[in-house]
Amino acid sequence: MNRHFLVWKIFSSAWAESGFDAQDLTHFSEIKQNYLHWSDLRTVIYRDVLGYFALPSFCMLFVWIPIVGSLFLIAALPDWEFENTWLQRKMQEWYATPWWMHYLNPLRWIGYLIAFGMAYRVINCLKRYYKAENI
């Protein structure tokens, strides 16, 4: 499970105020050592990481509706990211249950589409660097 932490950490930036920056991906060589094939990494991304963040992504709909425009136009939000201990705890909770049981919640399916949209840039960047010859 610890080998998945870097993947979770990279993708968690899509849900953080700091956002994703390609320069943040300094662990490509370590990721490539942990996942010999793109399909192994893709499984962790699509099944586990996006699966976990699907429910919080769905809940974000309710947060954004009343404050779109006014609050975000006048308030600068500080940069932040998920703490490693929090992220590790969420990983443990996710992997403690069989993955398919998480998907029995229909709200997770709706949120999955939102999570995919939020992580699309990260997925493409990671795939491009993963398949590059010089890593």
Secondary structure, DSSP 4 states (H G I P E B T S, - for coil): -GGGHHHHHHHHGGGSTT---GGG---HHHHHHH-SSHHHHHHIIIIIIHHHHHHHHHHHHHHHHHHTTHHHHH-PPPP----HHHHHHHHHHHHTS-HHHHTTSHHHHHHHHHHHHHHHHHHHHHHHHHH-TT-
